[in-house]
Amino acid sequence: GDFYLSPQLVSVNAGSAGKYALGPNAEYFLSKVIAVGGDVSIYLVSPGGLSLFPDIEYHFNVNVRGLDVFAGAGPSLFVGFGSEGRTLFGGKAFGAARYFFTPGTGVFLKLGIASNKEGTAGLWAIGISFKL
């Protein structure tokens, strides 16, 4: 199957507070419409942390050249750094669209929701995808 690697900027927003993170997203296609993958994100603000978001995705057939529309869901793990270090388990769901400028390079936007025992937050991510 095809494999995509995508550096991305992620924002997780709960109420008026927002956290920004950087990290890669990876996707491996099991078929033309089903992919598995996920995100690894390092938070850029204090207290920092690391998030792991494995997921499974369904890619819709939209019949628009260069456009990939998909949705996915999966569990989440957040590990905090420093004095406020904590581990949180939860889940996430999202919708996304990717537009390919060339057969191997595209840009994407992902919008979703994540939750854990501390509450629910909106999330978005933007990035560049490379087909490897």
WOSUL-V261457 format. One record per helix or strand of 2 or more residues. SS is the DSSP state (H for helix, E for strand). FROM is the first residue (numbers start at 1). LEN is the number of residues. If there is no record, write none. Layout:
ss->SS from->FROM len->LEN
ss->SS from->FROM len->LEN
This chain:
ss->E from->3 len->12
ss->E from->17 len->13
ss->E from->34 len->10
ss->E from->49 len->12
ss->E from->67 len->14
ss->H from->82 len->3
ss->E from->87 len->16
ss->E from->105 len->12
ss->E from->119 len->13
